[in-house]
Amino acid sequence: MKIEVYTDGSYFEKHSTCGWGVYIKSEKGQIKFSGCCNCDNSLYVELLAVLKALEYIESYVYDVTIIDIFTDCDFIVKVADSYRAKRGVIYRTKSTLRYKKLINQILGYTSIFNIKWNAVKSHRGIKGNEIADTLAKKAVFLNLKQKREG
């Protein structure tokens, strides 16, 4: 079974709060979920969204033949493409060094699944990306609301 996965992260600098959203679509239906965490930049939460999607698929989705991952974070696609081409990541940049553990967790799934990595432009009307973006933002808003209400 082929599935499409859309992931997105949302960073609210003023509150040092991030949200991530995942939208999974297949012939069997759709799944939407999201979460929130404290972080200091958007790259972390973009990576986290992809990891959460892959963890979910490994645990709950069966008969997967191809996973098409769509993200508006070019960094993820470049790292995955580099890994596929060289069978490894060269950790030279600050971003790859800072998120080495998270990157390795994500790339570990390439030995389990056939993953196609796709970069999309954000806020361009791509339905799956818009859904993931909305989920990520809602997660942050719910978290901030809970903090205010105590």
Sine and cosine of phi, psi and omega as CSV:
sin_phi,cos_phi,sin_psi,cos_psi,sin_omega,cos_omega
0.00,0.00,0.71,-0.70,0.05,-1.00
-1.00,-0.06,0.69,-0.72,0.06,-1.00
-0.78,-0.63,0.48,-0.88,0.10,-1.00
-0.94,-0.33,0.70,-0.71,0.00,-1.00
-0.82,-0.57,0.80,-0.59,0.08,-1.00
-0.91,-0.42,0.78,-0.62,0.01,-1.00
-0.79,-0.61,0.48,-0.88,0.07,-1.00
-0.40,-0.92,0.44,-0.90,0.06,-1.00
-0.82,-0.57,0.44,-0.90,0.00,-1.00
-0.68,-0.73,0.81,-0.58,-0.06,-1.00
-0.91,-0.42,0.82,-0.58,0.04,-1.00
-0.94,-0.33,1.00,-0.05,-0.12,-0.99
-0.83,0.55,-0.66,0.75,-0.05,-1.00
-0.83,0.55,-0.53,0.85,-0.05,-1.00
-0.94,-0.33,0.01,1.00,-0.09,-1.00
0.76,0.65,0.67,0.75,-0.03,-1.00
-0.84,-0.55,0.67,-0.75,0.01,-1.00
-0.83,-0.56,0.49,-0.87,0.12,-0.99
-0.78,-0.63,0.47,-0.88,0.06,-1.00
-0.75,-0.66,0.52,-0.85,-0.01,-1.00
-0.72,-0.69,0.58,-0.82,0.01,-1.00
-0.73,-0.68,0.76,-0.65,0.08,-1.00
-0.80,-0.59,0.87,-0.49,-0.02,-1.00
-0.90,-0.43,0.76,-0.65,-0.04,-1.00
-0.79,-0.61,0.74,-0.68,0.07,-1.00
-0.54,-0.84,0.00,-1.00,0.03,-1.00
-0.92,0.40,-0.31,0.95,-0.01,-1.00
-1.00,0.00,-0.15,0.99,0.00,-1.00
0.65,-0.76,-0.36,-0.93,-0.03,-1.00
-0.73,-0.69,0.47,-0.88,0.02,-1.00
-0.73,-0.68,0.70,-0.72,0.04,-1.00
-0.77,-0.64,0.71,-0.70,0.12,-0.99
-0.40,-0.92,0.29,-0.96,-0.07,-1.00
-0.41,-0.91,0.11,-0.99,0.03,-1.00
-0.31,-0.95,0.05,-1.00,-0.09,-1.00
-0.65,-0.76,0.50,-0.87,0.06,-1.00
-0.42,-0.91,0.26,-0.97,0.12,-0.99
-1.00,0.00,0.75,-0.66,0.04,-1.00
-0.37,-0.93,0.08,-1.00,-0.08,-1.00
-0.89,-0.46,0.15,0.99,0.08,-1.00
-0.26,-0.97,0.23,-0.97,-0.08,-1.00
-0.98,0.19,-0.45,0.89,-0.04,-1.00
-0.88,0.47,-0.67,0.74,0.02,-1.00
-0.83,0.56,-0.74,0.67,-0.08,-1.00
-0.96,0.29,-0.48,0.88,0.11,-0.99
-0.90,0.44,-0.71,0.71,0.05,-1.00
-0.90,0.43,-0.67,0.74,-0.01,-1.00
-0.88,0.47,-0.63,0.78,0.01,-1.00
-0.87,0.49,-0.69,0.72,0.03,-1.00
-0.90,0.44,-0.69,0.72,0.01,-1.00
-0.88,0.48,-0.70,0.71,0.00,-1.00
-0.87,0.49,-0.64,0.77,0.02,-1.00
-0.89,0.45,-0.73,0.68,-0.02,-1.00
-0.92,0.40,-0.61,0.79,0.07,-1.00
-0.88,0.47,-0.67,0.74,0.01,-1.00
-0.89,0.46,-0.74,0.67,-0.03,-1.00
-0.87,0.49,-0.69,0.72,0.01,-1.00
-0.87,0.49,-0.61,0.79,-0.08,-1.00
-0.99,0.11,-0.55,0.84,-0.21,-0.98
-0.82,-0.58,-0.18,0.98,-0.06,-1.00
-0.92,-0.39,0.79,-0.62,-0.05,-1.00
-0.92,-0.39,0.31,-0.95,0.03,-1.00
0.88,0.47,0.59,0.81,0.02,-1.00
-0.99,0.15,0.80,-0.61,0.07,-1.00
-0.97,-0.25,-0.66,0.75,0.00,-1.00
-0.65,-0.76,0.68,-0.73,0.12,-0.99
-0.90,-0.43,0.87,-0.49,0.13,-0.99
-0.99,-0.11,0.94,-0.35,0.02,-1.00
-0.99,-0.16,0.80,-0.61,0.03,-1.00
-0.91,-0.42,0.83,-0.55,0.00,-1.00
-0.65,-0.76,0.50,-0.87,0.06,-1.00
-1.00,-0.09,0.27,0.96,0.04,-1.00
-0.96,-0.27,0.98,-0.18,-0.01,-1.00
-0.84,0.54,-0.54,0.84,-0.03,-1.00
-0.82,0.57,-0.72,0.70,-0.04,-1.00
-0.88,0.48,-0.72,0.70,-0.03,-1.00
-0.91,0.42,-0.67,0.75,0.02,-1.00
-0.89,0.45,-0.68,0.73,0.02,-1.00
-0.90,0.43,-0.70,0.72,0.00,-1.00
-0.90,0.44,-0.67,0.74,0.03,-1.00
-0.90,0.43,-0.65,0.76,0.04,-1.00
-0.89,0.45,-0.67,0.74,0.01,-1.00
-0.88,0.47,-0.71,0.70,-0.02,-1.00
-0.90,0.44,-0.66,0.75,-0.05,-1.00
-0.94,0.33,-0.63,0.78,-0.10,-0.99
-0.95,-0.31,-0.09,1.00,-0.09,-1.00
0.85,0.53,0.61,0.79,0.05,-1.00
0.09,-1.00,0.33,-0.94,0.02,-1.00
-0.94,-0.33,0.71,-0.71,0.09,-1.00
-1.00,-0.07,0.92,-0.40,-0.08,-1.00
-1.00,0.01,0.99,0.13,-0.03,-1.00
-0.93,-0.38,-0.54,0.84,-0.07,-1.00
-0.99,0.12,0.34,-0.94,0.03,-1.00
-0.85,0.52,-0.65,0.76,-0.03,-1.00
-0.91,0.40,-0.70,0.72,-0.01,-1.00
-0.93,0.37,-0.58,0.81,0.03,-1.00
-0.93,0.36,-0.68,0.73,-0.04,-1.00
-0.90,0.44,-0.59,0.81,-0.09,-1.00
-0.92,-0.39,0.48,0.88,-0.06,-1.00
-0.82,0.57,-0.72,0.69,-0.03,-1.00
-0.89,0.46,-0.72,0.69,0.00,-1.00
-0.90,0.43,-0.68,0.73,0.03,-1.00
-0.88,0.47,-0.70,0.71,0.01,-1.00
-0.89,0.45,-0.61,0.79,0.05,-1.00
-0.89,0.45,-0.71,0.70,0.01,-1.00
-0.89,0.45,-0.75,0.66,-0.06,-1.00
-0.93,0.36,-0.36,0.93,0.09,-1.00
-0.87,0.50,-0.48,0.88,0.01,-1.00
-0.96,0.29,-0.24,0.97,0.04,-1.00
-0.94,0.33,-0.30,0.95,0.08,-1.00
-1.00,0.08,-0.23,0.97,0.00,-1.00
-0.99,-0.15,-0.66,0.75,-0.11,-0.99
-0.85,-0.52,0.42,-0.91,0.17,-0.98
-1.00,0.04,0.97,-0.25,-0.10,-0.99
-0.93,-0.36,0.76,-0.65,0.15,-0.99
-0.96,-0.29,0.81,-0.58,-0.05,-1.00
-0.99,-0.14,0.77,-0.64,-0.05,-1.00
-0.75,-0.66,0.81,-0.59,0.10,-0.99
-1.00,-0.03,0.73,-0.68,0.05,-1.00
-0.83,-0.55,0.40,-0.92,0.07,-1.00
-0.99,0.15,0.72,-0.70,0.00,-1.00
-0.97,0.23,0.47,-0.88,0.07,-1.00
0.83,0.56,0.67,0.74,0.02,-1.00
-0.87,-0.49,0.30,0.95,0.07,-1.00
0.99,0.11,0.23,0.97,0.07,-1.00
-0.98,0.20,0.93,-0.37,-0.18,-0.98
-0.77,0.63,-0.79,0.62,-0.03,-1.00
-0.87,0.49,-0.66,0.75,0.03,-1.00
-0.92,0.40,-0.63,0.77,0.03,-1.00
-0.91,0.42,-0.63,0.78,0.03,-1.00
-0.90,0.43,-0.73,0.68,0.01,-1.00
-0.88,0.48,-0.65,0.76,0.04,-1.00
-0.88,0.47,-0.71,0.71,0.02,-1.00
-0.89,0.45,-0.67,0.74,0.03,-1.00
-0.88,0.48,-0.68,0.73,-0.01,-1.00
-0.89,0.45,-0.71,0.71,0.00,-1.00
-0.92,0.40,-0.64,0.77,0.03,-1.00
-0.89,0.46,-0.62,0.78,0.02,-1.00
-0.87,0.49,-0.67,0.75,0.02,-1.00
-0.92,0.40,-0.73,0.68,-0.02,-1.00
-0.87,0.49,-0.66,0.76,0.04,-1.00
-0.90,0.43,-0.66,0.76,0.03,-1.00
-0.89,0.45,-0.71,0.70,0.01,-1.00
-0.91,0.42,-0.62,0.78,0.04,-1.00
-0.89,0.46,-0.69,0.72,0.03,-1.00
-0.90,0.45,-0.62,0.78,0.03,-1.00
-0.90,0.43,-0.66,0.75,0.01,-1.00
-0.91,0.41,-0.63,0.78,-0.06,-1.00
-0.99,0.16,-0.24,0.97,0.06,-1.00
0.99,0.14,0.00,0.00,0.00,0.00
